[in-house]
Amino acid sequence: AKSKRLDLMISLFAQLHARYPNTQLKIFGEGKERESLKAKIIELGLQDATFLSPSTRNIYDELCQADIYLMTSRYEGFPNALVEAMSVGLPAVVFECHDGMKELVQHGDNSLLIQEHDRAGYIRAMEQLMSDRDLYQKISRTARSVTQKYSFTNFYSEWDLLFQEFQ
């Protein structure tokens, strides 16, 4: 979907890849933007480093093989894919696409949250995770805690409290 701004993700990755040629970008899913994304990859000469993979039923294994999760969305409801990535300990670089993102993402603690239009900051954040092993490990450890916060048990407990307030 256009709202995911995967074209922007590819452009930002191209700048990182120019400095770190061993990096790769994998994007999963199908959609109307696929052909334009392929064209962008060719335009930027990233055919050997950027891969448009079909949807997968085993995203857990794919996430476990990744090093960093990138999210360039213009807006999100509840970002399920981000929570899935964090649950396996993937540090994420995320644009602050709305105020609610601050509830899930704590900058420097469980991910790196970048101001909406700060493209240079987004690239710096990717580089920081690649070069600062201590920060990477800290974020990886704390990212997993999002699973506890949004577990079914906690979710239903909060709904029960909410319903009790209105009875």
Salt bridges, closest charged atoms under 4 A:
GLU30 OE1 - ARG34 NH1 3.80
GLU33 OE1 - LYS2 NZ 3.75
GLU35 OE2 - LYS38 NZ 3.42
GLU62 OE1 - LYS26 NZ 3.27
GLU76 OE2 - LYS4 NZ 2.63
GLU96 OE2 - LYS102 NZ 3.30
GLU116 OE2 - ARG5 NH1 2.67
ASP118 OD2 - ARG124 NH2 3.92
GLU127 OE2 - ARG19 NE 2.58
